[in-house]
Amino acid sequence: MQVVVYPLGIGLGLIAEGKGMGERSLARAQAQQSQMDDYVRSVASSGSPMDDLAKGKELLDSGAITQAEYDQLKAKALAT
C-alpha cells in the first residue's frame, strides 16, 4: 500500500475550492430546474387537456421530463 502525502497548503486549497464548486454546482442545478419548470408550464398550460397530454408525452419521450413529472401533468390535465 502506497501512501501519498500532499503539502498542507494544497490540501486546504482543495477543501476550500471543493466547497465553492459544490455551491456553484447547486446554483447551476437550481437554475436549470427553474428553467425546466417554466418551460413545462408554458407548454403544458395551453390548449385542451388532450393537447396538454400530447405535449407532455412528447416531453417525456424526448427525455425533457421524468415519468413523475409527466404523471403530474397528466393528473392536472385530467382534473380540468
Residue pairs with C-beta under 8 A, 6 or more apart in sequence:
36 64
36 65
39 64
40 59
40 64
40 65
40 69
40 73
43 55
43 56
43 59
44 52
44 55
44 56
44 73
44 76
44 77
45 52
46 52
47 55
49 77
49 78
49 80
50 77
52 73
52 76
52 77
53 73
53 74
53 77
53 78
56 65
56 70
56 73
56 74
56 77
57 70
59 65
59 69
59 70
60 66
60 67
60 69
60 70
65 73
